[in-house]
Amino acid sequence: MPRAAKSQKDPNAPKRPLSTFFLFSQDERPKIKKDNPSLSVSDIAKVIGERWRAIGDDKKRHYEEKARQEKERYDREIAQYKQGK
């Protein structure tokens, strides 16, 4: 049975917003990489996960706010994108 053709993504479509954890990861990854250049990608991910679980609610709220702003930006851009189609 042949596979159905996968629909192509429009390269002009806005990129989806990052989650709170990925925004946190963007900030932490360079610090971890600088302090421990020998760590593998999976080891860095483990350290980021440990740090995420250990941070306080105040710090998490900061990233939740950034994620909310990114989501609002994405919603505006996708609305403009859909109008232009």
Secondary structure, DSSP 8 states (H G I E B T S, - for coil): ----------TTS------HHHHHHHHHHHHHHHH-TT--HHHHHHHHHHHHHHS-HHHHHHHHHHHHHHHHHHHHHHHHHHHH-
